[in-house]
């Protein structure tokens, strides 16, 4: 139950099965030239389905661009610094800028923050993420370790989510996930778009706890810049 309250890329398609996007379209996952992680202290893990199809973490790319984290995917991936942890009551937030909306895909793909990461980097990792699309939609999902959906398979629209003016145009989203007492909520551009009780999230097949590692997550074939990733208490 929920409440609805560029940069240049050299990418070559690899021989993997196409994946379905949020709108049900079929799309081939790419591999990013010069991929891998070049930000000290950071690591990541691609989705299990992408790994089964032959993709690797080096098929996506995490680098620094000034004070921003520059992400280009490849397979869908979560990135984090193992020292970044939050517990109790907290808010994890960051600003995401898609310099050229849908530059690497033919339909919108989401990106956002994740919290409550446990067993990260293993096949049993669990976490919750809230992510925005540049068309005004957002999605709340998690892994426990199997994927679970909190606001539907394709997410939902909300007027708080910014829309790009068109393909190739920039769009920016400020995304935050908060834990306050028994409530876990997502806010986008300063407005709460969804909230849940801990009992809805910390359960068999879902999260182990709302405490844990935090970081960022990007869907496949997406490019964006992340600034201001932080936790506040």
Secondary structure, DSSP 8 states (H G I E B T S, - for coil): ----------EEE-S---EE-TTS-EE--EEETT-EE-STTEEEEE-HHHHHTT--GGGSEEEEETTEEEEEESS-EEEEEEEEEE-SSEEEEEEEEESSTTTT-SS---EEEEEEEESTTSTT-EEEEEEE-TBSEEEEEEEESSEEESS-TT-EE-TTS-B-SSTT--EEEEEEEEEETTEEEEEETTEEEEEEEHHHHBSTTSBS-S-EEEEEEE-SSEEEEEEEEEEE-
